[in-house]
Amino acid sequence: MFVKLLKSLPILVIPILMTACDGYNKVLKSKDLNYKYEKAIGYYQAEQYVKAIPLFEELLTLWRGLNKAEKVYYYYATAYYKVADYHLAGYHYKQFTNTYPTSQHAEECAFMAALCHYKNSPKPSLDQTNTYRAMEEMQIFINRYPGSERLDTCNQLIDNLREKLEVKSYNHGKHYYKTGNYKAAAAAFKNTLREYPNSKYKEEILFLSLKASYLLAINSIEEKKEDRLEDTLDSYRKFVASFKESPYNKEVERIRMDADKELEKCKS
């Protein structure tokens, strides 16, 4: 691959590229650790993080236990963050805080460790294990640094994560509803409102919950129909108690009237 790349480059560019590669290889092979450190910092400041990371990694091993290892570790963790490797960055930020709890960078690294988990939180349709982990790490930071100026940011990020979980829960109920599993839909919507009572989707959740309850009732066997129609009317009362003025009002009233008629048939 590298040979093909060289063949495609203009003749004047090839010597420059080869010289640059030779220069970096000389840095890697050098036995002068202070020289390697200076070059690593230079690469870091030039935003050439991929070149800086191997040098910082070697210095960390060779300077383990020395005072200068602290600064190297800070740059090492941050270089991983800069290349968007949030798994490794988060791990090393956390290790930094545990290893150097009194460092001037300890609070920043504790926050960055939590932020890396936040960055790894996936979209609502995927497994939310990392979202829960991110919220946990944010709370650990808040508990450890209650006077931090980063608390407002942490609380906002936690709110963002909770909203993502809320969307997943809401979409879970909608999926059941759309696939005709009305019993599961009603249960899922109920769980959503239990966990997120002030959800911004509350109006639609209560409306879909009412529809799911009604559709479940009218498609039930006779022995279960009456109780489920009563559940439908209970869902109706919950909706109108929460939303007296709603774009769904006409359909809500139609469902209530149909449920009343079906209930009369059951009782006659």
N, C-alpha and C positions, 0 to 999 in steps of 0.2 A: 504493500500500500504506500509506504514511504517512498519507495523507488519510483512508483508511478507518479507520485506527487512531484518529485524532483524533475522528472522528465517533462512535466507539463509547465514548469516554471520557466520564465525568461532566463537566459544564460547569466545575466548580471545578478540576478536574485539568488541563484544557487550558492555562490561562494559566501554571500552574506548569511544565508540560512545555516550553512554548514559551520560557519564561524560562531554563530549564536549557539548552535547545539554543542560545539566543542567547548565554548565558554561555560555553559551550564554544567557540562560533564566535569570540567575542571573543578568547579565549585563542589560538586557532589563528592569528588575523589579527594579533595583537600583534607589534610590532617589538622589544619589550623582552625580550631573551633570558633575563635573570635572572628575570624574572616568569614566563616560560614554564617555566623550570626548576623554580621553586617550585611551580607548578601541576602540573607533571608528577609531581613527588615526592608532592604531595598526592593526586593520582589513584592513584598507585602504592600509597601507604599505605592508601588507602580501598579497595584491591583493584579499582579501576576500570582494569584494565590495558589494555583496548581504547582508552580515551581517552589513557592515558599513552604508548602506543607511538608514535603519530605525532609527538608533541612531542619525545620522546627522539630519534627518527629525524632530525628537523629540526636539533636541537641538535648531534647527532653530525656532521652535514655542515658546519654553521657554525662549530663549535668544533674542527674537525679540526686536530690538531697542538698543541692547547692542553692544559694539565694537567687541566683539568676534564672533558675528553672521556673520560678513563678511567672516572670515576665514572658518567657518563652511559651509557657502553657496558655497564657492569656491570648497571645497572638495565634497560637495553634488552633485553639477552639474557635476563635473569631474567623480565622481563615476558612474553616469548614462552613461556618455560617454564611460567609460571603459567596461561597460556591453553591449555596442552597442545599448542602447536605445536612439537613436539620436533625437527622437521627444521630450522626456522629457529633455534630455541634452541641446538641442538647446533652448528650452523654458527657462530653468533655467539660462543658460549662458546669454541670452538676458536680463532676469530680473536682473541678477547680475550687468550687465553693467549699466542698468537704475537706479538701487538702489544705486550703489557705483561707480559713474562716475569718481571719483578721486582716486580710488583704484589702487594699483600697478598691479593688475590683470585685470583691466578694459579693456585694449587693447587686451590682450590675450583672454578674455572671449568674446569680440565682434567678434574676428576672429573665435573662436571656435563655436559661434552661427551660423555664416555663413557656417562654415565647416560642421556642423551637417545637414544643409539644403542640402549641396553638397552630403553628404553621403546618404541622403534620395532620391536623384534624381534617378529615375528608368531607366531601359533599354529603348532604343529608341521606342520599339514597344508599350510601355504603355503610359498612360496620362502623359504629361510633365508639369503639374502645379507646381510640386515641383522643377523642373529644372528652370523654370522662377523665382520662389521664391528664389532659391539659387543664381541666377545671381543678383537679386535685393539686396539680403543681402550682397553679396560680394561688390557690388558697394557702398552700404551704408557704409561698413567698409572703403573702399578706400577714400570716401569723408570725413569721420570722422577722419581718421588717414593718411593724405597724406604723412607723413614722415616715415611711418612704414616700418620696414625691411621685413614685410610680404607682401608688395605690389606685388613683382614679383610672389610669390606663388599665390596670389589672381588672378592676370592676367592670369596665366597659368590655374588655375581652371576654370575661366570664359571661356577661349578658349576651354577647354575640354567640358564644358556644351554646348557651341555654336556648337561644332562639333556633339554632340549628337542630337541637334535640327536639324542640317543639315542632318544627317543620316535619321531621322524620315521623314523629308520633301521629301528627295530623295526616300525613300522606299514607301512613299505615292504615288508618281507618278508611280513607278514601279508596285505597286499593281494594279492601274487602267489599266496600259498597259497590264499586264499579264491576266487580266480578260476581256480584249477586250473593255474596256470603253475608247476609244482613245481620245475622246473629253475632258474628265476629265483628262486623262493622260497628254495631251498637256498643259492644263491649269495648272496642278500641277507642271509640269517641269518648266514652265514659272515662276511660283511663287518662286520655289526653286532658280532659277538663279537670280531672282530679289532680294531675301533676301541674297543669298550667291554667288555673282558674281565671286568670285575666288574659288569656290568649287573644291575640288579635284576630284569630280565626273563630272565635267563640260563636258568632252569629251563624256562620255557615256550618260549624260543627253541630250546633243544636238543631239546625234545619235538616241536615243530612241524617242526624240521629233519629229525628222524628220520622223521616221518610223510611229509614231502614227498619224502624220499629213497626211501622204500618205495613210495609211490604212483607216483613217476616210474619206478622199476624195473619194477614189475609191468605197467605200461602201455607198456613199451618194446618195440622190435622184438627178436627173439631174439638178434641179434648183440651187442646192448648190454645185455641183461638181466642176464647174469652179473656183469659188472663193476659194474653199478649196485646189484645185491643185495649185493655185497661192500661197496660204499659205505654201504649201509643198516646192515649189521652193524658197520661202523666207527662210524657215528653212534650206534648202540646202545651200543657200548663207551664212547664219550665221555659219554653220558648217565649210565650207571650209575657211571662213575668219579667224576662230579661230584655225583650225587644218589642215594645208596644208599637213602634213605627219601624217597619222593615219592608224591603222590596219583596220579601218572601210571603208577606201577609196573606195574599189571595190564595196561594197554594196551601199555606198552613191551615187556613180556614176550611178549604176544600177537604183536606185530609181529616180534619176534625169532624166535619159533617159525615164523611164516608165512614169513619171509624164508629161514630155514634149509630149510624144505620146498621152497620155490621154487628155491633154489640147488641142492638135490639133484636136482631134475628137470632143471635145466640141465646138470648134470654127468653125468647118466645116459645 
